[in-house]
Amino acid sequence: MEGKKYNGSCFCGAVKFTVTGAPVAMGYCHCESCRVWSAGPVNAFSLWKPEALEITQGADNIGTWHKTEASYRKWCKTCGGHVFTDHPKWQLVDVYAAVIPDFPHQAGVHVHYQETKLRVKDGLPKFKDIPKEMGGSGVTLAE
């Protein structure tokens, strides 16, 4: 993945971007905020360093909203399609796996599994909240 570019966009294509290289982490988030935001039972994430993301079209068409200072959620003002979430505390941006069609998403963890609405038996670690190195408890739960 090193140096490889992947193209992504919002639902209507008004916002386009590339991510370059490899993400810092990939997985599935089960928290209520991500579930409600994505309108699904789980959200596939890929966390990147901000410099790996380049907006190539429609930067002025990106809206931002935040419920907490931990997550600044971004969407296309035209179609409402969700594209990323900035996480300033971690200096990372979550580019939703669903909006990077050719990216080979390979989840390594499940986070906020204590809030899950969809039990998954895939052998991956299921963190109660988030890994300890990111400020969480580091506690894992059984599948």
N, C-alpha and C positions, 0 to 999 in steps of 0.2 A: 504493500500500500504506500510505501514511502515515496513521496513525490507525485503520486497518482492524483488526478483531479476527478471529482464527481460533480455532476450538474444536478441541481434541484430547482424546484419552483413551488409557488403556491398553487392552489387548485386551478385558477384561471390562467396562470402564466404571466401575470402582470409583474410579479416579483420573481426574479431569477437570481441564482447564486451558485457559487462553486465552493466546495470544501476540498482542501488539498492535504494529502498525506494520510495519516491514521488518527483516529480519535483517541483520546486519553482513556475512555471507558465506553462500554456499550452494555445495555441491559434493558430491563423492564421496570417501570415505576407503577406501583399500585396505590399511590396516595390519592386521597379524595380530590385534591386540587387538579392533579393530572388527569384523573378519570373524568371529572366534570369538564375540564378544558377540552379534552380530546373527544368527548362524547362516546367513550368506549370503556370497557372493563379494565383495560391496562394500556399504558403508553410505552412504546418502544423508543428508547432514547439513545443518542450517540453524543457524547460530550467531547468538545473540541476546544483547543486553545483559540481565543478570539482571532488571532492572526491567520488561522487556517480557513476562516470564512471570508469570502469576498462577495459582496452584493454586486451583481453585474447588471441588473436592471431593476428599476422601481424602488430605489431606496427611499424616495419621498412618499411612497405609497405604503410604507410599513407603519402600522399603528402599534402602540405599546401600552400595556396595562400591568399594574402590579398590585397584588393582594398583600404581599409582604416584601420587605427589602431583599429577600433571598432570591426572588424570581421575577424577572421582567419579561412577561410573555409578549410575543410579537406575532402579528398577523397582517394579511393583505387587506387594505382598506377597500378594495374593489369587490373581492369574492368572500372575504372573511376567512379564507384559508389560513390555518395556523402554520407557522414556519419554524420559529425557534423560541428559545427562552434564554435570556442572559442570566447568569448566576454570578454576580459581582464578587460575592464572598469567596468563591472558589476560583475566580478569574477563568471561567469556562462558559461556553455557550452550548446549549443542548439543541442540536439540529435533529428534529424528529425524523426517525428512520423512514417513515412513510413518504416523506417529501424528497427523498434522494433515491429515485427508483433503481439505479444501477449499483448502488452501494451495497456491498456484501455484509449486511448487519449480522454480527455474531455476538449475541448476548453473553455476558459473563456472570451477571448477577440479577437478582430481583431485589428492589429496594421498597421500603415501606410495606412489606408483605403483611404486617399486622392489620392493614386496612383492606386487604384484597377482597374482591368480590368474585374472583375467578381463580380457583386453585389450579396450580400448574405442577405437574410431575415431570421435570426435565433434568433433574440431577444438579441444577445450578444452586449456588448458595442463595438462601432466602433471608435477607436482612430484615429484622424487626423494623428498623428505620433506615439508617445508612451506615456504611462502613466507618469505623472509628477514625481512620485517617482523614475523613471528610467532616468530622465533628459529631458523628452519631455514636450510638452505644456500641456498635459492632456486634450486637447480639444477633445470632441467626436462629431461625425457626425451622421446625420440621416441615417437610413437604406435606 
